[in-house]
Amino acid sequence: MDMKKLILQDSTVAYIDSGEGRPIVLLHGFCGSSSYWEFVIPTLSADFRVIALDLPGHGQSEPLKGNSSIEDKADQVKKLLDALNLSDVTMFGHSLGGYITLAFAEKYSSQLKGYSLIHSTAFPDSEEAKKGRLTNIEKINQSGIYSLIDGLVPKLFSPENQDENYVGTAMEIGYSTSAQGAIDALHAMKDRPDRNQVLESSTLPVLLVAGEQDQIIPAEKTFSVNKSNIKHSLIKKSGHMSMFENPLELISEIQGFLASL
């Protein structure tokens, strides 16, 4: 798919802009890129205008200057949407993209028609997870991004979905992440706050998607709030990467959610 680029305050953002109609925004996970959505975008762009960006320091987007928080990354998404003159969007965030989506919803809810967390959570990192982030930062500093990706990506897929094509594709995407971008994201994820109150207070329609076999974020961490405006969806035969592992079911859930808005 053709990538477009915009310079937003000295940092270049790369993104896909496909289709026409109501705008939806797709935010990928850690060490991913807009290419994570390659099995999803063609179907969705038949009915919607799909914006899928590379997060800072990922894919073809430059890292933000200095240490950037999850909130800073949400601000970068806001700047892109403003540059494209888009509001009233529906945002779908996978993993890290979900943390950014929640930060966006907290700060810019008036720009959202609804939002979704896909294999993500409103909970902060546990102390153990924070130590893991620091270990991964050290791994990148000592051995480079490839060593991190080689250990990380297979765990994203369920044990029964270790298909060489899917895992290999995700690894190739991961290798394109800049070391600075990955380290910056690890710090941001480690320091992010608990945002369950955003879900609890939100009056917007929300879709929470979990993978039945997710080894990274179990369903109970995704389905943290029960309210009438929040839909829970469990994707069968999927780990942390339903956009690869079971894209048809993920697309169906996304389409159903969009039809309800």
Secondary structure, DSSP 8 states (H G I E B T S, - for coil): ---EEEEETTEEEEEEEE--SSEEEEE--TT--GGGGTTTHHHHTTTSEEEEE--TTSTT----SS---HHHHHHHHHHHHHHTT--SEEEEEETHHHHHHHHHHHHHGGGEEEEEEES--SS---HHHHHHHHHHHHHHHHH-HHHHHHHHHHHHS-GGG--HHHHHHHHHHHHTS-HHHHHHHHHHHHT----HHHHHH--S-EEEEEETT-SSS-HHHH-----TTEEEEEETT-SS-HHHHSHHHHHHHHHHHHHH-
